[in-house]
Amino acid sequence: MKNWLNLNNNIPWETGYQSTNSNPVYRHTDEPSQWEATGRVIFNCYGNGQAIDIRIMETDSDKQHQYNITIQDGKLKARVSEQIK
């Protein structure tokens, strides 16, 4: 039976460019229905209220998660990126 709570199996992640010397490497997805991360939160607004960036720095590693929310054509758009290397 498929584990429906495992976010890695249920989110259509796309991995960014990666070579032997790439560091850090991120993967991202658009419009996730669920996403979880824990750590220190950094919150930024820019573009006259048109965009919000939320960065979560993991407390037990050097990795980070980024959540970008923008308004395009009057609708909210979201992209989640997380560092995998």
Secondary structure, DSSP 8 states (H G I E B T S, - for coil): ---TT-HHHHS--EE----TT--S-EEEEES-S-----SEEEEEEETTTTEEEEEEE-SSSS-EEEEEEEEETTEEEEEEEEE--
